[in-house]
Every structure is written in structure tokens, then in C-alpha cells.
Amino acid sequence: MEKLFSAEFPDIRENYGVICGNIEKAMALSNRRDKVKLMAVTKTVPPERVNFAVGLGIKLLGENRVQEYLEKRESYAPAEVHFIGSLQTNKVKYIIDKVSLIHSVDSLHLAQEIDRRAAQHGIVMDILAEINIGGEETKGGILSESAKSFCGELETLKNIRLRGLMTIPPAGCGEEVFARMQDLFEEIKAKRKGGLFDTLSMGMSGDYQTAIKHGATIVRIGSALFGQRKYNNK
């Protein structure tokens, strides 16, 4: 295990300190007494940089791509892993027993496949319903007006557990969009008859402080922690 934490990355250490400070400030300004989880988004990030972040205290990783995660996971230091990217039904079987929560459930068809694969493994998979709060045609997710009925359909499946909502607000949007998402989350939570509904995954590197102001319980931070990444199409 010592080798996993042997590398030193001063940029990550500095960025982590800034992010933690910003989270504390946002929580104080919002008079929040609960907790916000900082997720390190690891797309294209080498395992040694991820492991350094884990060594600093990050306990939650977010994976976007199934194949990349499968290639890197054995090199990771111990941490909780969520799947946050777009998920094809034919890829569910590869991660169903390797992550603790799937954020990006945006269709009943996908939910049914997660339910089926979870049943095969004898587990109940925690999921979030992905909401397209901005109604953007280029993004996945359920439109906000269909969110309540969609969540009702998810709750009929026996081997998944709906823990909350996830969204990617439009870039540069105003606070009212975050406020609408918070209102939707609280409305669905209030109408549930039972079960834990405690997770609002909202906010990334450019807007996580605003997301915290509006009730986010998980913020997904990539570039603000690891720096700008170089992407490829593989």
C-alpha cells in the first residue's frame, strides 16, 4: 500500500485545500449543519494522482467510463466508487458489483437492467434518477416535469434503491436553476412513503459553491482538483 501513496503532487494538495475551504464557507453561508461529500472525478486521471488525492482524505471517487474504470480499478487505493457517466445497458453487468451507487439512471429500461443484474448478484443497488433540469436537448436525463412519475416507476423495482437525484445544470446558468432542482428534490422527498432519500448530486468544478447553497449533498469535482485534463475519444 505504501507505493500507492508514494508520489507527491503539490498541485493536488493545494487545490484540495482550496476546495475544502470553499466548501466550508459555502456551508457556513447557507447555515447548513449536515455534510457534503466531495467526490473526486477521475476521468483520464492516472491512478497515482487519484491515489494521492485519496491519501489527502478524499473518500469518494466518481467514474465516467466503464472501460477506463475496469482498467484502473486494481491500481486504486481503497475508496468508495460511484458511477456517474452515461451508462449503456450492455455495460451494467461489468460494474454492478464494483460500485456502490449509480448516478446516471435516466430511463426505465436502464433501471430494469440494473435491477435484473443486481438480482443476479443478490444485492440491492443504490441509484439516483438523473434529471435534465435545464431541458437541454444535448444532455441525458429525465425532464423535470416527468421526474415525479419516473421516480414512482423506479420504486416498483425490487433490487434497486432510489436514494435521490442527480443533475448537470446548464453551463453558466443562474441560481434559479439550482433552486428549482432543490425544490424538486424536496418535493419528491416529501411525497415518499418510506425509504432513505438523502442524496442530491449537483455541482461541479465551476459551480459547486452555488450547488451547496441549494442543498447539494455530493459535489463532483474534477478539473478544480486535478487540473485540466486531455481527453481522447477512446
Sequence and secondary structure as in RCSB ss.txt:
>XXXX:A:sequence
MEKLFSAEFPDIRENYGVICGNIEKAMALSNRRDKVKLMAVTKTVPPERVNFAVGLGIKLLGENRVQEYLEKRES
YAPAEVHFIGSLQTNKVKYIIDKVSLIHSVDSLHLAQEIDRRAAQHGIVMDILAEINIGGEETKGGILSESAKSF
CGELETLKNIRLRGLMTIPPAGCGEEVFARMQDLFEEIKAKRKGGLFDTLSMGMSGDYQTAIKHGATIVRIGSAL
FGQRKYNNK
>XXXX:A:secstr
 GGGG    HHHHHHHHHHHHHHHHHHHHTT  S  EEEEE TT  HHHHHHHHHHT  EEEE  HHHHHHHGGG
S S EEEE S   GGGHHHHTTT SEEEEE  HHHHHHHHHHHHHHT  EEEEEEEETT  TTS SEEGGGHHHH
HHHHTT TTEEEEEEEE   TT  HHHHHHHHHHHHHHHHH  SS   EEE   TTTHHHHHHTT SEEEESHHH
H        
